[in-house]
Amino acid sequence: METTASRELLADLFEEYSQWYSSLAGEYGILPRSISGVGGDGRQFIYLLDDLEMHHMVRNKYIRFVLDSMNSLAYAYGSLDLRGDSEEAELLEVLDLVAANADHYISGSWRVVRGGDGRVSELLHLGTREGDDTRKHPGSWFLAGSIRFSDTEKARYGAIWEEAMAGVIFKERASEE
């Protein structure tokens, strides 16, 4: 059963991630793909994934491995996506952010506007939604359900994670449980 504290953690995590991405866009003109996990002990990590060269399905399973290995109870994920806008008859570049645990998610989308130099110049909020039906949010499986890793996957993902940890940001936050 989900606690009020875990919903507050998700709301805080979503707000922090939204502000972080806004500052990255404003200061550097970039929006990296990233994952952040928060454990019950209050330890949080932020992992930039742009240099990770894996098929998206393998990358998603690897992310689950990382979240599991860090005993994450909640996570935030940010990525860019292309979407068709039938009203405008154009493709939109969209920043998607989600904060979720195994029972609840909060997700938001922002249209990405780029300047002539290709750097992000503006983020236009398209909407935020939340819910408890994790089947309506594809990323919720990162912490829900049972995932099995073969011995080969454990060794491979463990080696990748061990090497990546040098560039991962770790911080302590107050335990939310």
Sequence and secondary structure as in RCSB ss.txt:
>XXXX:A:sequence
METTASRELLADLFEEYSQWYSSLAGEYGILPRSISGVGGDGRQFIYLLDDLEMHHMVRNKYIRFVLDSMNSLAY
AYGSLDLRGDSEEAELLEVLDLVAANADHYISGSWRVVRGGDGRVSELLHLGTREGDDTRKHPGSWFLAGSIRFS
DTEKARYGAIWEEAMAGVIFKERASEE
>XXXX:A:secstr
   HHHHHHHHHHHHHHHHHHHHHHHHHS    EEEEEETTSEEEEEE TT    HHHHHHHHHHHHHHTTEEEE
EEEEEEEEEETTTTEEEEEEEEEEE SS EEEEEEEEEE TTSSEEEEEEEEEEEES GGGSGGGGGTSS     
HHHHHHHHHHHHHHGGG EEEE     
